[in-house]
Amino acid sequence: MAASKPDGGFRPALVGNGPKSLVNLIDTAQLLREGQQDAIVMFDASISGEGGYVESSSCFGPPDSKPLQKEVAKELDRARFIPALAHGKAVDVFFRGSVIFAIRDGRPQLQIFANQDRAELGRGSDYIQPQFILGTDDWEEAEPYLEVLRHHWKTGTAVVSIGVDTEGKRREMHLVREEPKGLNLGAALLKTFSTAKFIPAFRDGHVVATTFEMSDFMYGYRARR
């Protein structure tokens, strides 16, 4: 992934390539011994602006990726990222990435991307999707929308499409889907991100405007990140 230098005062959080970078911590030889075949695992991580520490994380993938999931989850606890910058200042961000493990000619290969867009991943694009700046959302305003969810003690997921310009400003946003329907999940997420700010997307090392999808899992009163 490029974008190692700030562009217009912005730099996304990056995996990097140091000894504590995620790509160098994952034990591909061990995965090979455990019988892991070609697989993809996606992960979410809150990255601190001070030191690039992973403050919280989760990872998910298909059933045949269990060894890879376990390894990614373990090493995220130890990994250090290159911190994000907004207007030249370090900020905490929500990083969404993908780990692709493959075996070629009997040897394990590993790639990590800073996006979860399957079309971009299929092309192997140097694309970093917008990163949400933590603390710029408005969950207090969204909570009243989740009274129905709280009443029935349900959980659910909503997906929204968000347009972000080169200044990290949200330009348009709409609901893509919610499950289950009728519990105000989409309305809550739209309200939450009505004040959100982002590190803009980067493609081939340069800041670009883009539209991407963002999902959240909600339970009771708010979304889990």
GULO-192369 format. One record per residue: y negated, x negated, z negated of N, C-alpha, C in turn. Coordinates in steps of 0.001 Angstrom, whole numbers. Each point is the difference from the previous one (the first is absolute). Layout:
N
ATOM,n.north,n.east,n.up,ca.north,ca.east,ca.up,c.north,c.east,c.up
ATOM,Y,X,Z,Y,X,Z,Y,X,Z
...
# end
This chain:
225
ATOM,n.north,n.east,n.up,ca.north,ca.east,ca.up,c.north,c.east,c.up
ATOM,1193,-839,0,-1193,839,0,-1243,-874,0
ATOM,-965,396,785,-1231,-767,101,-1008,502,-1035
ATOM,-1277,-77,357,-1089,456,-867,-89,-821,-1273
ATOM,214,-1323,119,-86,-859,-1172,-1449,-250,-409
ATOM,-962,254,917,-1407,-174,-309,-684,1366,-19
ATOM,-993,186,-884,-702,1275,-41,-665,319,1322
ATOM,18,1247,413,-644,467,1220,-994,1076,-405
ATOM,-1296,-302,97,-1005,954,-422,29,247,-1495
ATOM,446,-967,-781,76,171,-1451,1295,606,-470
ATOM,897,346,945,1284,602,-358,1157,-965,240
ATOM,953,45,-892,1276,-659,215,1066,844,-679
ATOM,1052,366,707,1066,774,-647,818,-885,-920
ATOM,706,603,-927,975,-753,-784,1083,-472,960
ATOM,456,-1237,-185,952,-608,917,1193,-561,-750
ATOM,1149,-10,661,1207,-571,-594,-168,-1497,-212
ATOM,-632,-674,937,-195,-1439,-101,1296,-761,284
ATOM,-65,-1312,-213,1167,-825,303,224,-1094,-1045
ATOM,-512,200,-1198,185,-972,-1069,1358,156,-672
ATOM,285,-838,-986,1300,53,-678,267,1312,-728
ATOM,-1063,730,-372,189,1275,-688,-238,1203,913
ATOM,-109,-247,1297,-150,1120,928,1329,737,113
ATOM,-71,1287,233,1214,812,51,974,-505,1050
ATOM,-507,-431,1137,872,-436,1093,817,-1231,-392
ATOM,-534,-817,-904,718,-1201,-423,843,209,-1252
ATOM,-217,1099,-709,777,283,-1200,1311,726,306
ATOM,10,808,1036,1205,762,333,1110,-945,442
ATOM,1156,128,-628,1141,-898,235,854,552,1148
ATOM,-288,-440,1214,730,514,1158,1461,-454,11
ATOM,263,-1201,-525,1377,-495,-45,846,882,-917
ATOM,-596,419,-1124,718,871,-917,252,1361,639
ATOM,-970,501,723,183,1283,689,1141,-92,1006
ATOM,86,-1126,683,1084,-211,962,1346,-10,-717
ATOM,76,-662,-1144,1248,-38,-766,384,1384,-511
ATOM,-1000,824,-281,272,1347,-504,368,967,1111
ATOM,-37,-473,1230,406,843,1122,-1086,887,560
ATOM,-1248,-298,-340,-1091,800,561,-78,-199,1511
ATOM,25,1113,716,-159,-24,1442,-1457,256,353
ATOM,-313,99,1286,-1372,267,427,-541,1228,-735
ATOM,-1182,-134,-565,-545,1100,-802,-1508,-126,-112
ATOM,-624,1110,-340,-1437,29,-260,-239,706,-1319
ATOM,-877,-566,-814,-394,583,-1277,-1518,55,-21
ATOM,-548,1120,-447,-1443,124,-135,-368,-49,-1472
ATOM,-1189,-532,-282,-417,-106,-1388,-1482,313,-146
ATOM,-342,493,-1173,-1381,252,-381,-309,-879,-1197
ATOM,-1187,-572,-57,-359,-864,-1112,-1495,55,-271
ATOM,-349,79,-1269,-1391,-115,-417,-278,-1473,-234
ATOM,-942,-558,757,-287,-1436,-50,-1349,-227,-670
ATOM,-6,-819,-1027,-1235,-264,-737,-929,-923,788
ATOM,-1302,224,-158,-976,-867,636,-107,-1344,-687
ATOM,388,-52,-1250,-29,-1234,-763,1386,-633,-5
ATOM,231,-936,873,1269,-718,7,1064,530,926
ATOM,-207,1191,578,989,541,931,1307,409,-654
ATOM,-48,342,-1293,1212,424,-704,410,1403,438
ATOM,1304,268,-37,525,1329,273,13,772,-1315
ATOM,-852,998,-110,-126,741,-1245,1020,1122,-104
ATOM,399,555,1126,1067,999,41,540,45,1414
ATOM,1248,421,151,588,13,1340,1185,936,55
ATOM,381,364,1194,1212,770,254,477,-343,1394
ATOM,1289,140,247,514,-246,1347,1069,1030,327
ATOM,196,233,1283,920,1047,431,537,-334,1378
ATOM,1164,534,296,640,-245,1286,1281,798,103
ATOM,699,-104,1121,1248,740,191,1110,-543,-903
ATOM,1088,768,-161,1091,-421,-886,587,-1373,323
ATOM,16,-372,1288,607,-1288,360,-914,-1196,-275
ATOM,-1153,255,-632,-923,-1094,-305,-63,-290,-1497
ATOM,959,469,-770,-54,-135,-1459,-158,-1443,-468
ATOM,772,-977,515,-213,-1381,-453,-1416,-496,285
ATOM,-518,346,1165,-1356,-422,349,-1023,683,-895
ATOM,189,1291,-259,-894,704,-904,-51,-659,-1367
ATOM,1167,-324,-518,93,-616,-1323,-712,-1348,-29
ATOM,190,-799,1041,-611,-1324,66,-1519,106,130
ATOM,-473,899,844,-1449,176,169,-631,461,-1307
ATOM,616,983,-662,-538,506,-1265,-68,-1105,-1051
ATOM,1026,-820,-59,36,-1088,-981,-1101,-1024,256
ATOM,-151,-389,1251,-950,-1066,310,-1446,478,33
ATOM,-228,1291,187,-1366,511,-82,-582,-236,-1389
ATOM,850,24,-1012,-478,-243,-1363,-525,-1422,-174
ATOM,492,-931,823,-413,-1402,-128,-1012,-428,1052
ATOM,-146,782,1040,-800,-417,1158,-1501,-46,-305
ATOM,-688,-835,744,-1453,-72,-37,-516,188,1423
ATOM,-950,892,147,-604,278,1301,-1373,-664,68
ATOM,-485,-184,1209,-1394,-400,188,-850,1243,-261
ATOM,-920,-37,-954,-746,1210,-368,-884,521,1125
ATOM,-279,1284,-62,-875,641,981,-1459,-205,-366
ATOM,-854,25,1016,-1445,-85,-176,-670,1186,684
ATOM,-978,577,-662,-846,1040,590,-1443,-413,-198
ATOM,-716,-201,1089,-1394,-482,-49,-70,-1320,-767
ATOM,1020,-815,178,31,-1327,-588,456,-54,-1443
ATOM,327,1140,-605,418,34,-1396,1473,402,-111
ATOM,709,-631,-945,1417,307,-197,169,1422,-527
ATOM,963,728,546,266,1381,-416,1499,218,-137
ATOM,363,969,-832,1391,425,-129,309,964,1144
ATOM,1151,-169,639,352,865,1125,1441,473,-87
ATOM,271,1021,769,1348,540,127,569,-493,1321
ATOM,1015,-845,-81,591,-673,1158,1280,731,397
ATOM,114,354,1265,1229,609,496,599,-918,1062
ATOM,1225,-435,-261,615,-981,877,1436,328,358
ATOM,556,-815,872,1376,173,467,678,-1360,71
ATOM,1253,-38,-435,808,-1208,64,1146,246,976
ATOM,111,-840,1017,1060,137,994,945,-1193,-121
ATOM,1260,302,-259,1039,-1034,-119,942,141,1190
ATOM,318,-1111,637,891,30,1162,872,-1245,13
ATOM,1165,134,594,906,-1138,164,89,-319,1481
ATOM,-353,-1228,367,32,-433,1387,801,-1296,86
ATOM,1060,32,817,886,-1165,150,527,-463,-1358
ATOM,269,975,-863,574,-303,-1304,-993,-467,-1041
ATOM,-1276,-36,353,-1019,-474,-929,-943,1142,-385
ATOM,-386,38,-1291,-900,1073,-433,-1446,-274,395
ATOM,-702,1051,389,-1421,-90,331,-754,1055,-799
ATOM,-1223,-320,-371,-792,904,-827,-1425,74,531
ATOM,-517,1206,116,-1396,213,380,-611,1016,-949
ATOM,-1263,-214,-357,-723,942,-843,-1283,404,708
ATOM,-220,1304,87,-1175,545,670,-832,800,-996
ATOM,-1316,13,202,-912,727,-881,-313,1381,559
ATOM,1040,694,420,-142,1386,445,1356,686,-77
ATOM,-18,1326,117,1238,779,-9,78,911,1218
ATOM,-664,-407,1061,-16,758,1246,1177,-453,864
ATOM,950,892,217,1232,-401,691,-255,-438,1438
ATOM,-983,581,654,-317,-437,1365,-534,-1430,-14
ATOM,-894,-295,-935,-545,-1354,-113,1094,-989,-400
ATOM,876,418,-899,1089,-876,-431,956,-279,1155
ATOM,244,1018,818,887,-183,1136,-533,-1003,1005
ATOM,-1325,-87,84,-622,-960,917,-221,-1360,-657
ATOM,211,-66,-1310,-265,-1248,-706,-1477,-353,-5
ATOM,-852,1009,-33,-1447,-210,123,-582,-741,-1197
ATOM,-1024,-787,266,-791,-608,-1063,-1046,1034,-391
ATOM,436,962,-786,-835,1144,-369,76,216,-1502
ATOM,-1155,51,-645,-97,261,-1429,-689,1338,-174
ATOM,717,981,-516,-583,1323,-118,-1058,13,-1094
ATOM,-939,977,34,-1040,60,-1028,610,13,-1399
ATOM,-660,-700,-909,476,-70,-1384,-981,742,-900
ATOM,499,985,-693,-793,820,-903,-506,-839,-1177
ATOM,-1306,45,-265,-586,-729,-1128,191,839,-1257
ATOM,788,-518,-914,341,744,-1210,-1249,359,-805
ATOM,-7,1211,-521,-1111,460,-814,-1085,725,766
ATOM,153,96,1321,-1026,690,793,392,1428,341
ATOM,1169,441,-449,413,1382,242,-543,890,-1115
ATOM,349,1284,29,-538,946,-977,1080,979,-432
ATOM,916,-492,-844,1092,857,-446,-465,1099,-954
ATOM,-1067,-227,-733,-462,1033,-922,-374,1275,741
ATOM,-627,-162,1162,-367,1166,797,1223,647,644
ATOM,1052,-779,207,1184,522,678,964,720,-932
ATOM,-26,-334,-1276,992,539,-925,55,1527,-50
ATOM,-1127,717,73,91,1462,-32,849,587,1131
ATOM,90,-735,1122,804,490,1113,1497,-21,-332
ATOM,374,-749,-1021,1424,-175,-301,467,855,-1167
ATOM,-768,1031,-347,415,903,-1073,1338,667,316
ATOM,198,369,1259,1262,643,383,1157,-978,-148
ATOM,-209,-1239,440,1025,-1023,-134,333,-237,-1469
ATOM,-1021,-57,-832,196,-234,-1428,713,1187,-647
ATOM,-370,1195,396,599,1208,-575,1500,56,261
ATOM,406,-358,1224,1415,65,362,738,-1310,-267
ATOM,-730,-1008,-496,585,-1314,-286,771,-525,1209
ATOM,-683,20,1133,588,-433,1259,-502,-1385,383
ATOM,657,-597,959,-466,-1236,614,-108,234,1499
ATOM,-760,-821,672,-134,164,1440,-726,-1152,641
ATOM,-120,92,1318,-633,-1054,787,-980,607,992
ATOM,-1139,-652,162,-964,399,1021,-345,-1227,835
ATOM,-252,234,1295,-368,-1063,925,-1307,395,679
ATOM,-979,-903,-30,-1265,265,668,-266,-1079,1042
ATOM,-717,371,1045,-454,-937,1020,-1446,-337,-311
ATOM,-309,-1304,-51,-1332,-448,-392,-560,-952,1063
ATOM,-1204,261,443,-696,-904,907,-926,-900,-802
ATOM,98,-1297,211,-830,-968,-732,-736,-874,1009
ATOM,-1326,-123,-167,-783,-808,940,-17,-1466,-426
ATOM,-743,-823,729,-3,-1443,-263,-764,-374,-1262
ATOM,-677,975,-612,-677,-230,-1271,807,503,-1185
ATOM,1235,440,277,859,491,-1068,-312,1419,-442
ATOM,-818,694,778,-383,1370,-356,956,997,647
ATOM,333,1033,-768,861,1060,523,-819,878,931
ATOM,503,207,1217,-729,783,987,566,1402,201
ATOM,1308,130,69,602,1323,120,1322,-17,-743
ATOM,431,1182,-394,1229,84,-769,570,1412,113
ATOM,1305,108,189,623,1310,32,1427,-88,-515
ATOM,512,1137,-416,1361,62,-522,1001,-41,1139
ATOM,1007,-842,-126,1081,-87,983,1159,892,-422
ATOM,420,-123,-1253,1078,845,-509,38,-75,-1519
ATOM,615,997,-604,221,29,-1438,1347,646,-276
ATOM,665,-476,-1014,1327,511,-340,202,-70,-1513
ATOM,239,1145,-662,92,1346,568,-1380,585,301
ATOM,-10,1009,828,-1245,656,353,-391,1002,-1087
ATOM,-1275,358,-5,-474,1032,-906,-346,-457,-1393
ATOM,-16,-1337,-243,-309,-515,-1333,-1303,-798,-35
ATOM,-789,116,1049,-1320,-652,68,67,-1523,51
ATOM,1145,-551,377,123,-1451,28,-961,-619,1016
ATOM,-39,586,1183,-884,-524,1034,-1461,103,-396
ATOM,-391,1148,-559,-1387,187,-423,-379,-1011,-1071
ATOM,926,-276,-915,-269,-970,-1063,-203,-1399,565
ATOM,845,-385,945,-108,-1348,557,-1267,-153,831
ATOM,-357,1028,748,-1236,-41,777,-1219,-132,-921
ATOM,33,724,-1104,-1098,-77,-958,-61,-1384,-633
ATOM,1167,-544,-332,74,-1312,-629,-651,-1076,854
ATOM,319,-2,1287,-489,-1055,886,-1343,322,632
ATOM,-636,1076,-435,-1315,340,553,-1054,-1041,-354
ATOM,232,-771,-1067,-945,-1041,-400,556,-1408,224
ATOM,1193,-110,567,686,-1293,94,-705,-976,936
ATOM,90,-1275,-377,-480,-1093,834,1168,-935,288
ATOM,-109,-719,1109,1122,-797,470,-449,-1388,456
ATOM,948,-929,-27,-119,-1203,798,400,437,1409
ATOM,-807,-206,1018,353,492,1341,1236,-690,558
ATOM,529,575,1049,1167,-572,665,-366,-1301,708
ATOM,1008,-860,151,-160,-1240,761,1094,-65,1061
ATOM,-395,-374,1195,967,-199,1079,-263,-1364,636
ATOM,1054,-807,68,-122,-1357,545,-1122,-775,-683
ATOM,-157,235,-1302,-966,-757,-777,-1414,531,-6
ATOM,-243,1138,676,-1358,535,87,-42,1436,-512
ATOM,-1097,329,-665,-156,1340,-552,-120,1024,1126
ATOM,666,1158,-174,-17,1063,1015,-37,1355,-699
ATOM,-507,988,706,87,1378,-470,1380,534,360
ATOM,522,877,-827,1330,526,276,212,1317,-733
ATOM,1063,685,363,445,1194,-703,1441,-237,-433
ATOM,301,291,-1244,1339,-255,-506,412,1123,-945
ATOM,1260,26,-350,513,1014,-917,245,-599,-1372
ATOM,-323,777,-1017,202,-431,-1378,673,1133,-757
ATOM,1019,-331,-764,750,1012,-737,-92,-255,-1493
ATOM,216,1034,-775,66,-132,-1449,1041,955,-556
ATOM,702,-503,-998,987,804,-728,-683,535,-1244
ATOM,71,1296,-194,-711,621,-1108,949,698,-950
ATOM,-354,-69,-1276,812,677,-995,-902,533,-1102
ATOM,53,1270,-216,-705,597,-1130,-1492,57,137
ATOM,-650,-1160,-53,-1465,32,-49,-671,-990,921
ATOM,713,-998,516,-644,-950,893,1031,-720,825
ATOM,-460,-878,885,914,-754,851,396,-1290,-673
ATOM,1205,-427,266,478,-1290,-501,-331,-1058,1017
ATOM,-550,-1162,-487,-313,-1108,882,679,-1253,-523
# end
